[in-house]
Amino acid sequence: PDDTVLLIGEQTNPYKILGIQQNATKKDITNAFRSLAKIHHPDAGGNSDTFKKLRRAYEQAINNSTT
């Protein structure tokens, strides 16, 4: 079973939601997001609220990234 939905639901830190380090590159951030999106996207049977949180985490992380 996938436990990331539990982490996404309770967590506010975008890096923890995505399962990456704070110094992750944009490529790492994008790869983490895509991997989780395959699981949590509503079209793949995921919850829309969970996916919105995941999307927000991605946007925050990518905007904060310097690499």
Rosetta blueprint (number, residue, H / E / L):
1 P L
2 D L
3 D L
4 T H
5 V H
6 L H
7 L H
8 I H
9 G H
10 E H
11 Q L
12 T L
13 N L
14 P H
15 Y H
16 K H
17 I H
18 L H
19 G L
20 I L
21 Q L
22 Q L
23 N L
24 A L
25 T L
26 K H
27 K H
28 D H
29 I H
30 T H
31 N H
32 A H
33 F H
34 R H
35 S H
36 L H
37 A H
38 K H
39 I H
40 H H
41 H L
42 P H
43 D H
44 A H
45 G L
46 G L
47 N L
48 S H
49 D H
50 T H
51 F H
52 K H
53 K H
54 L H
55 R H
56 R H
57 A H
58 Y H
59 E H
60 Q H
61 A H
62 I H
63 N H
64 N H
65 S L
66 T L
67 T L
